[in-house]
Amino acid sequence: MQRHLAVVPSEHDVDQINRDLIAEFAMRMDVAPSTRAKYRAQLEEFRVWLAHPGGGGGRPSRLLTDADAGDVHCFMAYLRTDDRFAASMPAGSRALSASSRKSCLASLRGFFRYAVIVRLMPSDPSAGVRTPRVSHTPGLHLTVEQMHLLLNARGGARERIVTHLLAYTGARAGELRSLQWHDIDFRERSVTLHGKGGKVRVLALHPRLVSELRLWLVAQERQAEQCPAIRDARANRDTDFVLLTRNGRQLGVNAIAKQLKRRAARAGIYALEPAHGEHRSHVSPHALRRTFATLLLNSGEPLDAIADIFGHTSVDTTRRHYAFSSAARTRATIESLPL
């Protein structure tokens, strides 16, 4: 039921038609570029698998819109094998986790639903396929004592403000990388964060973070007096970033993570053996994001308020991935039973 095709395509044309269909679908997705690239890669693997002799029958002339429920079931089983011959990268040819398989199925469902909407298919062949069950285990998060050690560890001024921003906002490293001074309102004690997919959040600033930001602003102004590149960046509203390198450029996401890991390693928090002369730790920006949510939850703050801070449309996302009840909170909840 290929609405836009007047004739059955030749084997020579099928590959390009399938690529065009994937590109058309991806272009219409209202998601972050990284997510769009991930979905395209997953659909490309399905495309290659569908035409491979070891995949969907080995018929090169099959369009993606010819796929049926049996193909989707077989593809999901294939993703659990250690020889994913259709994977685009050799390093990615091993079996996928339940979480990754769930993501692949979401890509297929999105594509097939789009194909149904534009009348390229009569129905969605993935509709009856069971979603892989994902077991969620709490990721690394720190205690209050560990956070005190981290915040007060020795290190440079920029490393210190990076750590305080992560600790007191629960922001992603990418959000901090794009943070500019005009996003910070000292009078209202608020900060505007620009997140994934163009989402914008306005958060209240913790009093301690306000103080740290004022000290960092003074330190950066002193740096600008000595460094023309920083001075020029500060003079332009579009490049006046809170976190700048000595070359006057935005501090990269990887640099933010490395600075945090160095500080955590020096503080003795989940430290790893140094590599290439660099201090390392298991502590990451995302670990501090979990810590932020978990500490708020266990101090008595409601889960929905924490979800609002994170910009989550579903409280379940916050509960599953970020905010974890402590044993003390669970015990207190049980002991509060009025019986």
Sequence and secondary structure as in RCSB ss.txt:
>XXXX:A:sequence
MQRHLAVVPSEHDVDQINRDLIAEFAMRMDVAPSTRAKYRAQLEEFRVWLAHPGGGGGRPSRLLTDADAGDVHCF
MAYLRTDDRFAASMPAGSRALSASSRKSCLASLRGFFRYAVIVRLMPSDPSAGVRTPRVSHTPGLHLTVEQMHLL
LNARGGARERIVTHLLAYTGARAGELRSLQWHDIDFRERSVTLHGKGGKVRVLALHPRLVSELRLWLVAQERQAE
QCPAIRDARANRDTDFVLLTRNGRQLGVNAIAKQLKRRAARAGIYALEPAHGEHRSHVSPHALRRTFATLLLNSG
EPLDAIADIFGHTSVDTTRRHYAFSSAARTRATIESLPL
>XXXX:A:secstr
  TT SS   HHHHHHHHHHHHHHHHHT  S HHHHHHHHHHHHHHHHHHHSTTSSSS TT  GGG  HHHHHHH
HHHTTSS  TT SSGGG S   HHHHHHHHHHHHHHHHHHHHTTS SS TTTTS              HHHHHHH
HTS   HHHHHHHHHHHHH   HHHHHT BGGGEETTTTEEEEE GGG EEEEE  HHHHHHHHHHHHHHHHHHH
H HHHHHHHHSGGG BSSB TTS B  HHHHHHHHHHHHHHTTSSEEEEETTEEEES  HHHHHHHHHHHHHHTT
  HHHHHHHHT S HHHHHHHT    HHHHHHHHHT   
